[in-house]
Amino acid sequence: MSYADTPAGPGISPGGLDDALLKVLFAQSAVGLLVLDPQLRLVRTNSLVEGVDLGEYIGLRFTEAFRLDDPDGSEQLLKRVLAGEGPVRDHLVRGRLRRIPGDRIFLVSAYRLDGPGDTALGLLSAVIDVTERERARARESALAAVRDAVGGSLDVAAICRAFIDALVPGFADLAVIEVVDEVLRGADPPVGPLPPDTPLRRAASGRCEAVERDEAIRGHPVGGTRRLPPRTPYALAVADLRARLVPLTAETPWLDADPDGSRALAETGAHTLIVVPLTLRGAVLGLLSLYRCGAAEPFDEEDVSLAGTAATRAALAIDNARRYEREHVIASTVQRRLLPQAERHQAAVETAHVLLPGRDSGCWFDTIALSGARTALVVGGVAGEGLQSAIAMGQLRTVIQALAGLDLEPEEVLARLKETADRLAHERAALPPSDYLQAEPLRAGCVYGVYDPFTRTCTVARAGHPAPLIVGPDGRAVPLDVPEGAGLFDTDGALFAPATVTLEEGSVLAFCSAELLADERAEERITRTLAHPGRSLQQLGDDIVYALPDDTRSAGAALLLARTGTVSEHRVATWDLAQDRTTPATARLLVRDRLQGWGLDEDTVDSTELIVSELVTNAVRYGTPPLRLRLLLDTTLTCEVHDGSTASPHLRHARTVDEGGRGLFIVSSLAAHWGARHGPDGKVLWTEQDLPHGGTQ
């Protein structure tokens, strides 16, 4: 039932009520009302827009009156309503009015007007100008996109790229963000005003599809630097640290100061510019330039306010990334200085390493020469980023070097290293509650192996770290089942079980940090790469890196490769000696003969004779059989005396009246290094002497 069928009440005719309703609707409605005939021409309208003579719209088609961006689509929509497919409610269309410049956004609803016999008399359309509402919504969406895009990364380039993507094309047709060149290297940003000759590097730019050119300013691609032309809005913005709304026309005076930029802006059709300095606490980090081009609505002051808020957000994210970059550079520098600076010569092992820079600044590697031509191979890592991880790494590496010099077994080295780690953890726990380090627990792992070229064995122990991978000279993987001990900073017990494997000469060992073995196919990939005996270790290390997933490279990792060998029989002399009083004299004769055969000078021969005499005398007097003497010639001269006793001698200073006790004191005076190491079948006293010319060939 229509309102015409409703009783009008006393004194009111139905026709009079219809006229009154129409008059009120068309005269006082806050909504634009239009009546269209079946050909979609305007036959009646109210005051749709204030200040517009509506008489000029009568007779025009709906799509002509509003000059819609998509006239065909809108016309088809209205025709479906005429055909009886139902009304259209709250449909957004974009267009322009004849007397009001700029794009407008309308919310359109359309209803069919039925006549007698269910014929279509036309349409009634309600039109609301929601331009300002939609612009405000677009600004809110752009600002929300900026909040979501920036802040999730610590890479300046990624932050700038995400920032531009959040603004284009929803807010601007063209956007460019430039950052002070030194800021990209982690330096403190300069305090404003920015000097005019400060180089800015273009960090990111973006354009909408309507803009034909890829770059906003020709000659300044992403990654390129420029100095701001004086007497331009760009230079003024970083001088007084204020955002600017700048109309762009062919008569804009400052364009003459930037001819390259003016040509590019003309090609893009840019008509308004917002330039905003990226500032934080009075310091200038860069510059943001936003453009609208072609038929897009010009920027207004509310857009300037939004651009300033967005720029502040970007500046904060860039500054956080800068601070991280600076700390990362410092941590990486500390890490590099604490690691071996060159490959060290080992008697019977060829080594090579690869250190991948990345977020992880706590990984380390080491090769340590031990007595008896043995070599310690170490890879470890302190989890985390930044300077504190690098410092903890340096502390652990220093401790493990000192422990290695004590000739301890691998499991003993890790047990004592864990004791040091426990002390470091207690020191961190004792920090004031306000210190952020107290809330960051330390985590670290280490694998420690010792290769003996005389027995061709490698003994390995590990603490919360992957076991090494071993490939034989024939290219086949050699199994090594090493029980995994607790991490160095774990609260579990400090018991570590070693594993020993016998290797053929030419086998390759790969000590990898955990990042290199993160994916399930990593072990297979690395062992397959190592199965090339003809390639150098450095080439093998490079090949392993080439095959890594990209995320491994960004995290950082360490790789230590070792190819096993043996000591040449021409550089080793071994004698089994009797447990007899005459043995020291026999040992002196054997040593003199061998050293002269090696061509060593007389001073070295004399001092070695004396060292061997004292060591053998000590073994005969206090040791037990079997007694063995070994000389090893390399860059140094090593003397080793083995006996079956486990008792260790102690260096002491003899008094004037003492008849003995000076043996080890004499040994320590003549040798550069000396010590004792223990094994299941006794102990070895050893000395190392520096040679005048670094050894013989």
Phi, psi and omega per residue, in radians:
M1 nan 2.289 3.112
S2 -1.555 2.964 -3.137
Y3 -1.125 -0.398 3.128
A4 -1.176 -0.437 3.141
D5 -1.499 -0.137 -3.108
T6 -1.434 2.398 3.099
P7 -0.992 2.265 -3.049
A8 -1.404 -0.273 -3.112
G9 1.678 2.886 -3.103
P10 -1.125 2.276 3.074
G11 1.432 0.025 -3.108
I12 -2.121 2.142 3.101
S13 -1.500 2.612 3.106
P14 -0.988 -0.683 3.133
G15 -1.155 -0.633 3.106
G16 -1.168 -0.618 3.102
L17 -1.160 -0.694 3.099
D18 -1.063 -0.805 -3.128
D19 -1.096 -0.695 -3.128
A20 -1.143 -0.748 3.136
L21 -1.099 -0.792 3.133
L22 -1.100 -0.693 -3.123
K23 -1.114 -0.775 3.138
V24 -1.151 -0.768 -3.117
L25 -1.057 -0.823 -3.062
F26 -1.389 -0.368 -3.115
A27 -1.650 -0.582 -2.980
Q28 -2.103 -0.074 -3.113
S29 -1.155 2.432 3.073
A30 -1.404 -0.037 -3.127
V31 -1.917 2.396 3.077
G32 -1.192 2.192 -3.136
L33 -2.004 2.324 3.126
L34 -2.322 2.430 3.031
V35 -1.912 2.182 -3.106
L36 -1.983 2.481 3.059
D37 -1.443 3.081 -3.111
P38 -1.039 -0.332 3.067
Q39 -1.591 0.184 3.101
L40 1.114 0.582 3.041
R41 -1.707 2.563 3.131
L42 -1.293 2.193 3.085
V43 -2.001 -0.316 3.095
R44 -2.791 2.521 3.138
T45 -2.701 2.719 3.047
N46 -1.772 -2.906 -3.107
S47 -1.331 1.480 -3.105
L48 -1.134 -0.848 -3.130
V49 -2.296 2.280 -3.096
E50 -1.117 2.379 3.084
G51 1.542 0.080 -3.130
V52 -1.917 2.282 3.061
D53 -1.287 1.875 -3.018
L54 -1.334 -0.220 -3.131
G55 -1.087 -0.521 -3.124
E56 -1.264 -0.211 3.122
Y57 -1.482 -0.427 -3.078
I58 -1.073 2.279 3.140
G59 1.654 -0.262 3.110
L60 -1.439 2.629 3.007
R61 -1.214 2.674 -3.098
F62 -0.989 -0.764 -3.106
T63 -1.208 -0.409 3.109
E64 -1.438 -0.635 -3.104
A65 -1.129 -0.658 -3.087
F66 -1.813 -0.018 3.098
R67 0.752 1.164 -3.023
L68 -1.304 2.648 3.085
D69 -1.188 -0.567 -3.141
D70 -2.196 1.282 -3.067
P71 -1.128 -0.663 -3.117
D72 -1.129 -0.774 3.137
G73 -1.105 -0.730 3.133
S74 -1.171 -0.685 3.129
E75 -1.135 -0.729 3.103
Q76 -1.100 -0.614 3.119
L77 -1.133 -0.778 3.135
L78 -1.182 -0.626 3.118
K79 -1.133 -0.584 3.095
R80 -1.172 -0.598 3.065
V81 -1.162 -0.741 3.095
L82 -1.068 -0.596 -3.110
A83 -1.338 -0.011 3.084
G84 1.565 0.320 -3.131
E85 -1.471 0.104 3.089
G86 1.892 2.808 -3.102
P87 -1.295 2.888 3.027
V88 -1.985 2.289 -3.108
R89 -2.196 2.326 2.992
D90 0.940 0.958 3.101
H91 -1.720 2.166 -3.120
L92 -1.442 2.254 3.037
V93 -2.295 2.675 3.134
R94 -2.005 2.428 3.131
G95 -2.945 -2.818 -3.108
R96 -2.497 2.595 3.063
L97 -1.703 2.805 -3.054
R98 -1.226 -0.647 -3.021
R99 -1.809 -0.137 -3.099
I100 -2.003 2.106 -3.097
P101 -1.254 2.751 3.044
G102 1.598 2.869 3.114
D103 -1.262 2.530 3.069
R104 -2.183 2.707 3.108
I105 -2.117 2.215 -3.081
F106 -2.078 2.507 3.015
L107 -1.804 1.980 -2.959
V108 -1.980 2.333 2.955
S109 -2.177 2.501 -3.087
A110 -2.386 2.366 -3.129
Y111 -2.285 2.468 -3.141
R112 -1.368 2.418 3.052
L113 -1.734 1.973 -3.085
D114 -1.620 2.379 3.060
G115 -1.848 -2.955 3.121
P116 -1.055 2.472 3.124
G117 1.247 0.389 3.106
D118 1.071 0.564 3.062
T119 -1.557 2.631 -3.125
A120 -1.508 2.031 3.068
L121 -1.442 -0.369 -3.111
G122 2.650 -2.690 -3.111
L123 -2.281 2.584 2.911
L124 -1.899 2.148 -3.095
S125 -2.078 2.305 3.035
A126 -1.807 2.192 -3.059
V127 -2.167 2.202 3.101
I128 -2.116 2.259 3.071
D129 -1.403 1.880 -3.104
V130 -1.950 0.490 -3.078
T131 -1.021 -0.872 -3.089
E132 -1.175 -0.657 3.108
R133 -1.098 -0.782 -3.126
E134 -1.215 -0.587 3.078
R135 -1.153 -0.735 3.101
A136 -1.104 -0.693 3.112
R137 -1.143 -0.685 3.121
A138 -1.129 -0.673 3.099
R139 -1.122 -0.757 3.113
E140 -1.096 -0.676 3.127
S141 -1.157 -0.715 3.133
A142 -1.116 -0.740 -3.133
L143 -1.182 -0.664 3.087
A144 -1.137 -0.669 3.105
A145 -1.114 -0.657 3.100
V146 -1.148 -0.759 3.136
R147 -1.077 -0.672 -3.133
D148 -1.303 -0.518 -2.999
A149 -1.442 -0.738 -3.055
V150 -1.720 2.739 3.124
G151 1.742 -0.267 -3.139
G152 -1.647 0.083 -3.107
S153 -2.364 2.730 3.055
L154 -2.013 0.402 3.081
D155 -1.967 2.135 -3.044
V156 -1.065 -0.762 -3.120
A157 -1.086 -0.746 3.127
A158 -1.154 -0.665 3.106
I159 -1.094 -0.814 -3.116
C160 -1.147 -0.690 3.123
R161 -1.111 -0.788 3.127
A162 -1.148 -0.635 3.128
F163 -1.110 -0.792 3.126
I164 -1.138 -0.733 3.139
D165 -1.093 -0.508 3.133
A166 -1.288 -0.427 -3.081
L167 -1.731 -0.395 -3.097
V168 -2.009 2.246 0.095
P169 -1.713 0.083 -3.022
G170 -1.108 -0.610 -3.074
F171 -1.986 -0.655 -3.103
A172 -2.303 2.659 3.068
D173 -1.451 -0.434 -3.071
L174 -2.601 2.356 -3.105
A175 -2.511 2.482 3.121
V176 -2.392 2.316 3.046
I177 -2.129 2.221 -3.138
E178 -2.101 2.440 -3.083
V179 -2.111 2.465 3.072
V180 -0.958 2.265 -2.975
D181 -1.005 -0.717 -3.113
E182 -1.181 -0.514 3.136
V183 -1.123 -0.624 3.119
L184 -1.124 -0.343 3.113
R185 -1.684 0.142 3.086
G186 1.615 0.021 -3.121
A187 -1.302 2.785 3.075
D188 -1.148 2.399 3.122
P189 -1.194 2.555 3.137
P190 -1.227 2.578 3.095
V191 -1.347 2.370 -3.129
G192 -1.191 2.718 0.044
P193 -1.284 2.643 -3.116
L194 -1.350 2.247 3.095
P195 -1.011 2.528 -3.036
P196 -1.133 -0.382 -3.103
D197 -1.680 0.200 -3.141
T198 -1.212 2.174 3.137
P199 -1.302 2.355 3.059
L200 -1.971 2.379 3.120
R201 -1.858 2.264 3.128
R202 -1.231 1.997 -3.087
A203 -1.556 -0.556 -3.130
A204 -2.888 2.698 3.027
S205 -2.621 2.718 3.140
G206 -2.637 2.740 -3.115
R207 -2.521 2.697 3.019
C208 -1.508 2.980 -3.064
E209 -1.157 -0.444 -3.107
A210 -1.264 -0.317 3.135
V211 -1.528 2.179 -2.985
E212 -1.348 -0.584 -3.019
R213 -1.582 2.526 3.130
D214 -1.270 -0.583 -3.046
E215 -1.953 2.459 3.126
A216 -1.264 -0.605 -3.103
I217 -2.272 1.934 -3.083
R218 -1.039 2.463 3.119
G219 1.568 -0.046 3.134
H220 -2.246 1.295 3.132
P221 -1.258 2.953 3.075
V222 -1.037 2.268 -3.066
G223 1.706 -0.305 3.124
G224 -1.437 2.815 -3.141
T225 -2.033 2.708 3.038
R226 -2.654 2.793 2.984
R227 -1.864 2.351 -3.010
L228 -1.140 2.305 3.098
P229 -1.131 2.369 3.114
P230 -1.182 2.829 3.110
R231 1.013 0.680 3.056
T232 -2.257 2.784 3.095
P233 -1.019 -0.532 3.135
Y234 -1.109 -0.841 -3.134
A235 -1.174 -0.666 -3.140
L236 -1.179 -0.625 -3.104
A237 -1.113 -0.683 3.131
V238 -1.498 -0.089 3.081
A239 -1.540 -0.824 -3.137
D240 -1.820 0.036 3.072
L241 1.012 0.718 3.117
R242 -2.189 2.481 3.077
A243 -1.315 2.698 -3.083
R244 -2.391 2.456 2.962
L245 -1.827 2.068 -2.981
V246 -2.168 2.026 2.997
P247 -1.266 2.527 -3.121
L248 -2.065 2.085 3.061
T249 -2.376 3.019 3.120
A250 -1.123 -0.394 -3.112
E251 -1.673 0.095 3.140
T252 -1.028 2.093 -2.970
P253 -1.173 -0.622 -3.015
W254 -1.293 -0.220 3.140
L255 -1.080 -0.441 3.110
D256 -1.129 -0.455 3.138
A257 -1.358 -0.210 -3.127
D258 -2.383 1.267 -3.037
P259 -1.072 -0.684 3.126
D260 -1.106 -0.764 3.126
G261 -1.153 -0.678 -3.129
S262 -1.136 -0.657 3.099
R263 -1.137 -0.751 -3.138
A264 -1.157 -0.684 3.128
L265 -1.155 -0.636 3.092
A266 -1.118 -0.669 -3.137
E267 -1.214 -0.576 3.131
T268 -1.429 -0.258 -3.118
G269 1.317 0.440 -3.138
A270 -1.186 2.345 -3.129
H271 -2.089 -0.307 3.030
T272 -2.467 2.626 -3.078
L273 -2.345 2.369 2.912
I274 -2.014 2.162 3.104
V275 -2.064 2.204 -3.026
V276 -2.261 2.214 3.043
P277 -1.302 2.456 3.045
L278 -1.541 1.774 -3.046
T279 -2.144 2.699 3.096
L280 -2.696 2.024 -3.137
R281 0.934 0.725 3.076
G282 1.441 -0.102 3.115
A283 -1.688 2.601 -3.086
V284 -1.831 2.113 3.112
L285 -1.730 -0.412 -3.115
G286 3.005 -2.703 -3.011
L287 -2.581 2.397 3.081
L288 -2.001 2.260 3.112
S289 -2.154 2.183 -3.130
L290 -2.120 2.393 -3.078
Y291 -2.251 2.543 2.886
R292 -2.069 2.449 -2.943
C293 -2.239 2.817 2.979
G294 1.050 -2.253 -3.060
A295 -1.514 0.046 -3.123
A296 -1.132 2.610 3.108
E297 -1.090 2.334 3.123
P298 -1.094 2.665 3.035
F299 -1.097 2.653 3.007
D300 -2.240 -3.064 -3.056
E301 -1.150 -0.557 3.084
E302 -1.160 -0.579 3.062
D303 -1.160 -0.623 3.097
V304 -1.096 -0.720 3.117
S305 -1.085 -0.773 3.113
L306 -1.096 -0.759 -3.134
A307 -1.063 -0.657 3.106
G308 -1.142 -0.717 3.103
T309 -1.127 -0.768 3.124
A310 -1.114 -0.692 -3.131
A311 -1.135 -0.657 3.094
T312 -1.089 -0.718 3.107
R313 -1.087 -0.778 3.138
A314 -1.136 -0.707 -3.137
A315 -1.082 -0.699 3.119
L316 -1.119 -0.741 3.134
A317 -1.156 -0.713 3.133
I318 -1.137 -0.696 -3.141
D319 -1.161 -0.690 3.068
N320 -1.071 -0.747 3.112
A321 -1.133 -0.648 3.109
R322 -1.108 -0.765 3.128
R323 -1.105 -0.711 3.089
Y324 -1.117 -0.741 -3.124
E325 -1.090 -0.715 3.130
R326 -1.127 -0.788 3.113
E327 -1.128 -0.646 3.123
H328 -1.134 -0.705 3.117
V329 -1.107 -0.762 3.127
I330 -1.107 -0.808 -3.134
A331 -1.091 -0.717 3.133
S332 -1.140 -0.668 3.110
T333 -1.128 -0.776 3.106
V334 -1.073 -0.767 3.135
Q335 -1.035 -0.797 -3.132
R336 -1.087 -0.694 -3.105
R337 -1.243 -0.471 -3.110
L338 -1.514 -0.212 -3.136
L339 -1.618 2.844 3.098
P340 -0.974 2.351 -3.091
Q341 -1.561 -0.212 3.137
A342 -2.730 2.767 3.078
E343 -1.149 2.355 -3.114
R344 -1.716 2.468 3.117
H345 -1.239 2.286 3.052
Q346 -2.111 2.607 -2.995
A347 -1.138 -0.722 -3.011
A348 -2.395 0.379 -3.132
V349 -2.387 2.311 3.003
E350 -1.707 2.282 -3.075
T351 -2.235 2.733 3.016
A352 -2.678 2.703 -3.117
H353 -2.426 2.771 3.006
V354 -2.343 2.211 3.075
L355 -2.053 2.017 3.135
L356 -1.628 2.075 3.091
P357 -1.213 2.624 -3.139
G358 3.112 -2.822 -3.109
R359 -1.131 -0.601 -3.082
D360 -1.372 1.892 -3.121
S361 -1.796 0.245 -3.072
G362 -1.961 0.076 -3.133
C363 -1.472 2.565 3.132
W364 -2.550 2.886 3.077
F365 -2.500 2.845 3.122
D366 -2.859 2.598 2.921
T367 -2.164 2.200 -3.026
I368 -2.179 2.137 3.095
A369 -1.290 2.214 3.118
L370 -1.946 2.945 3.127
S371 -1.129 2.721 3.113
G372 1.257 0.483 3.119
A373 1.113 0.280 3.092
R374 -1.447 2.800 -3.118
T375 -2.343 2.282 3.019
A376 -1.622 2.302 3.132
L377 -2.032 2.177 -2.996
V378 -2.325 2.375 2.919
V379 -2.429 2.343 3.131
G380 -2.616 3.085 3.133
G381 -2.847 2.458 2.999
V382 -1.808 2.109 -3.087
A383 -1.169 2.506 3.087
G384 2.095 3.007 -3.110
E385 -2.078 2.768 2.995
G386 1.712 -3.100 -3.014
L387 -1.132 -0.663 -3.079
Q388 -1.123 -0.629 3.092
S389 -1.150 -0.715 3.122
A390 -1.134 -0.663 3.135
I391 -1.166 -0.796 3.113
A392 -1.069 -0.673 3.081
M393 -1.045 -0.791 -3.141
G394 -1.093 -0.650 3.107
Q395 -1.129 -0.801 -3.128
L396 -1.157 -0.694 -3.130
R397 -1.133 -0.693 3.115
T398 -1.104 -0.722 -3.138
V399 -1.136 -0.754 -3.079
I400 -1.201 -0.518 3.049
Q401 -1.167 -0.716 3.117
A402 -1.155 -0.703 3.132
L403 -1.173 -0.631 3.133
A404 -1.082 -0.601 3.139
G405 -1.194 -0.208 3.116
L406 -1.519 0.016 3.127
D407 1.032 0.702 3.100
L408 -1.478 2.766 3.044
E409 -1.226 2.703 -3.082
P410 -0.940 -0.716 -3.116
E411 -1.183 -0.563 3.095
E412 -1.237 -0.676 3.111
V413 -1.040 -0.816 -3.120
L414 -1.180 -0.630 3.122
A415 -1.097 -0.752 3.135
R416 -1.299 -0.547 3.058
L417 -1.121 -0.664 3.109
K418 -1.150 -0.593 3.070
E419 -1.071 -0.716 3.072
T420 -1.120 -0.733 3.121
A421 -1.072 -0.670 3.107
D422 -1.092 -0.702 3.112
R423 -1.141 -0.701 3.100
L424 -1.101 -0.699 3.122
A425 -1.133 -0.696 3.109
H426 -1.140 -0.669 3.099
E427 -1.101 -0.709 3.122
R428 -1.181 -0.682 3.140
A429 -1.144 -0.405 -3.124
A430 -1.491 -0.012 3.120
L431 -1.159 2.739 3.102
P432 -1.035 2.597 -3.128
P433 -1.011 -0.445 -3.127
S434 -1.315 -0.257 -3.141
D435 -1.360 2.157 -3.067
Y436 -1.126 -0.376 -3.127
L437 -1.153 -0.463 -3.116
Q438 -1.126 -0.521 -3.116
A439 -1.524 -0.009 -3.122
E440 -1.960 1.723 -3.126
P441 -1.177 2.553 3.108
L442 -1.440 2.472 3.029
R443 -2.394 2.316 -3.109
A444 -2.672 2.697 3.071
G445 -2.439 2.824 -3.111
C446 -2.756 2.502 2.993
V447 -2.145 2.332 -3.036
Y448 -2.290 2.145 3.125
G449 -2.261 2.620 3.121
V450 -2.218 2.165 3.099
Y451 -1.829 2.255 3.113
D452 -1.930 1.983 -3.068
P453 -1.259 -0.357 -3.118
F454 -1.356 -0.631 3.072
T455 -1.716 -0.128 -3.088
R456 0.944 0.675 3.112
T457 -1.993 2.636 3.047
C458 -2.205 2.135 3.135
T459 -1.878 2.232 -2.995
V460 -2.252 2.478 2.951
A461 -2.380 2.631 -3.097
R462 -2.460 2.602 -3.140
A463 -2.223 1.737 3.104
G464 1.041 0.646 -3.052
H465 -2.513 2.594 3.117
P466 -1.085 2.577 3.078
A467 -1.292 2.692 3.108
P468 -1.194 2.705 3.039
L469 -1.753 2.420 -3.070
I470 -2.215 2.302 3.086
V471 -2.196 2.211 -3.137
G472 -1.251 2.974 -3.127
P473 -1.125 -0.318 3.099
D474 -1.552 0.053 3.101
G475 1.582 -0.012 -3.140
R476 -1.603 2.482 3.127
A477 -1.204 2.428 3.110
V478 -1.806 2.088 -3.104
P479 -1.201 2.445 3.079
L480 -2.467 1.801 -3.098
D481 -1.670 1.690 -3.134
V482 -1.842 2.069 3.094
P483 -1.026 2.392 -3.127
E484 -1.507 2.105 3.073
G485 -1.494 3.054 3.135
A486 -1.159 2.681 3.043
G487 -1.081 2.781 -3.025
L488 -1.112 -0.518 -3.128
F489 -1.857 0.162 3.080
D490 -1.263 2.739 3.135
T491 -1.505 -0.052 3.111
D492 -1.185 3.039 3.140
G493 -1.141 2.850 -3.057
A494 -1.790 0.648 3.119
L495 -1.624 2.226 -3.124
F496 -2.224 2.268 -3.115
A497 -1.775 2.227 -3.126
P498 -1.504 2.903 3.005
A499 -2.391 2.455 -3.116
T500 -2.125 2.342 3.121
V501 -2.258 2.433 3.063
T502 -1.611 2.257 -3.007
L503 -2.036 2.575 2.984
E504 -1.388 2.680 3.095
E505 -1.086 2.330 -3.117
G506 1.666 0.048 3.065
S507 -1.223 2.655 -3.124
V508 -2.021 2.235 3.062
L509 -1.877 2.362 3.112
A510 -2.076 1.930 3.049
F511 -1.679 1.973 -2.999
C512 -2.023 2.469 2.947
S513 -1.255 2.811 -2.989
A514 -1.046 -0.519 -3.091
E515 -1.106 -0.522 -3.125
L516 -1.295 -0.288 -3.103
L517 -2.016 0.508 -3.037
A518 -1.252 -0.678 -3.101
D519 -1.626 2.839 -2.975
E520 -1.229 -0.367 -3.126
R521 -1.743 0.109 -3.051
A522 -1.112 -0.790 -3.095
E523 -1.082 -0.768 3.118
E524 -1.102 -0.701 -3.123
R525 -1.133 -0.721 -3.103
I526 -1.247 -0.783 3.141
T527 -1.120 -0.602 3.089
R528 -1.161 -0.659 3.113
T529 -1.187 -0.634 -3.105
L530 -1.291 -0.225 -3.081
A531 -1.418 0.835 3.090
H532 -2.352 1.445 -3.025
P533 -1.085 -0.362 -3.095
G534 -1.423 -0.155 -3.081
R535 -1.656 2.647 3.115
S536 -1.249 2.802 3.137
L537 -1.101 -0.661 -3.139
Q538 -1.142 -0.669 3.076
Q539 -1.138 -0.707 3.099
L540 -1.099 -0.729 3.105
G541 -1.083 -0.733 3.108
D542 -1.117 -0.707 3.141
D543 -1.104 -0.649 3.098
I544 -1.107 -0.723 3.132
V545 -1.157 -0.699 -3.124
Y546 -1.035 -0.551 -3.065
A547 -1.569 0.035 -3.076
L548 -1.313 2.583 2.960
P549 -1.105 2.704 -3.062
D550 -1.085 -0.641 -3.080
D551 -1.178 -0.423 3.092
T552 -1.174 -0.701 -3.123
R553 -1.128 -0.622 -3.125
S554 -1.267 -0.469 -3.128
A555 -1.372 -0.513 -3.057
G556 1.577 2.588 -3.105
A557 -2.872 2.885 3.088
A558 -2.256 2.467 3.123
L559 -2.378 2.219 3.095
L560 -2.109 2.129 3.125
L561 -1.930 2.475 3.111
A562 -2.430 2.314 3.051
R563 -1.923 2.155 -3.018
T564 -1.354 2.626 3.083
G565 -2.558 -2.949 3.092
T566 -2.288 2.895 3.104
V567 -1.508 2.324 3.141
S568 -1.033 2.372 -3.127
E569 -1.127 -0.331 3.114
H570 -1.377 -0.170 -3.114
R571 -1.967 0.163 3.140
V572 -2.261 2.432 3.029
A573 -2.331 2.231 -3.093
T574 -2.267 2.351 3.113
W575 -2.334 2.346 2.954
D576 -1.562 2.201 -3.025
L577 -2.002 2.703 3.105
A578 -1.430 2.635 3.096
Q579 -1.470 1.328 -2.956
D580 -2.445 2.707 -3.140
R581 -1.108 -0.464 -3.112
T582 -1.502 -0.070 -3.054
T583 -1.100 -0.711 3.137
P584 -1.000 -0.711 3.123
A585 -1.138 -0.709 3.107
T586 -1.083 -0.741 -3.131
A587 -1.085 -0.673 3.141
R588 -1.104 -0.729 -3.139
L589 -1.139 -0.744 3.139
L590 -1.099 -0.731 -3.104
V591 -1.185 -0.793 -3.138
R592 -1.039 -0.774 -3.121
D593 -1.081 -0.744 -3.102
R594 -1.219 -0.747 -3.109
L595 -1.170 -0.643 3.073
Q596 -1.162 -0.618 3.068
G597 -1.138 -0.537 3.088
W598 -1.410 -0.114 3.083
G599 1.410 0.437 3.132
L600 -1.416 2.708 -3.080
D601 -1.244 2.875 -3.020
E602 -1.178 -0.610 3.121
D603 -1.083 -0.743 3.119
T604 -1.134 -0.698 3.136
V605 -1.098 -0.783 -3.103
D606 -1.119 -0.818 -3.107
S607 -1.163 -0.638 3.126
T608 -1.178 -0.693 3.075
E609 -0.969 -0.803 -3.107
L610 -1.151 -0.731 3.122
I611 -1.064 -0.841 -3.111
V612 -1.112 -0.692 3.137
S613 -1.047 -0.769 -3.117
E614 -1.202 -0.732 -3.122
L615 -1.155 -0.744 -3.132
V616 -1.196 -0.704 3.101
T617 -1.036 -0.762 3.126
N618 -1.087 -0.707 -3.135
A619 -1.209 -0.650 3.130
V620 -1.189 -0.695 -3.046
R621 -1.349 -0.720 -2.996
Y622 -2.008 -0.201 -3.071
G623 -1.684 -3.052 3.106
T624 -2.295 2.739 3.116
P625 -1.117 2.782 -0.005
P626 -1.411 2.694 -3.130
L627 -2.012 2.214 -3.084
R628 -2.411 2.462 3.110
L629 -2.073 2.327 3.109
R630 -2.390 2.366 3.023
L631 -1.965 2.431 3.134
L632 -2.311 2.128 -3.127
L633 -1.836 2.085 3.048
D634 -2.499 -2.376 3.033
T635 -1.199 -0.353 3.004
T636 -2.214 2.966 3.081
L637 -1.888 2.082 -3.110
T638 -1.876 2.327 3.036
C639 -2.039 2.289 -3.141
E640 -2.269 2.328 3.064
V641 -2.161 2.060 -3.109
H642 -1.844 2.396 2.985
D643 -2.485 2.960 -3.017
G644 -1.449 -0.025 -3.121
S645 -1.487 2.590 3.091
T646 -1.719 -0.055 -3.132
A647 -1.288 2.316 -3.127
S648 -1.696 2.419 3.075
P649 -1.329 2.776 3.138
H650 -2.219 2.394 3.092
L651 -1.317 2.236 3.066
R652 -2.502 2.771 3.141
H653 -1.643 2.066 -3.129
A654 -1.318 2.523 3.049
R655 -1.364 2.952 -3.065
T656 -1.096 -0.615 -3.059
V657 -1.525 -0.116 -3.126
D658 -1.289 2.457 3.119
E659 -1.513 -0.327 -3.140
G660 -2.440 -2.916 3.103
G661 1.635 0.038 -3.101
R662 -1.749 0.002 -3.013
G663 -1.069 -0.969 -3.111
L664 -1.220 -0.487 3.062
F665 -1.120 -0.712 3.086
I666 -1.132 -0.752 3.136
V667 -1.049 -0.802 -3.112
S668 -1.145 -0.473 3.124
S669 -1.317 -0.595 -3.076
L670 -1.529 -0.492 -3.065
A671 -1.703 2.603 3.055
A672 -1.267 -0.656 3.121
H673 -2.490 2.637 3.040
W674 -2.698 2.812 -3.126
G675 -3.125 -3.032 3.129
A676 -2.399 2.420 3.034
R677 -2.249 2.604 -3.040
H678 -1.988 2.613 3.090
G679 -2.476 -3.121 -3.115
P680 -1.138 -0.362 -3.090
D681 -1.993 0.414 3.068
G682 2.308 -2.615 -3.096
K683 -2.344 2.870 3.083
V684 -2.270 2.161 2.938
L685 -1.638 2.278 -3.064
W686 -2.377 2.717 3.050
T687 -2.398 2.704 3.032
E688 -2.227 2.311 3.111
Q689 -2.068 2.330 3.038
D690 -1.260 2.427 3.136
L691 -1.744 2.558 -3.050
P692 -0.985 -0.662 -3.065
H693 -2.063 0.486 3.095
G694 1.264 0.399 3.113
G695 1.664 2.989 3.128
T696 -1.810 2.854 3.137
Q697 -1.574 nan nan
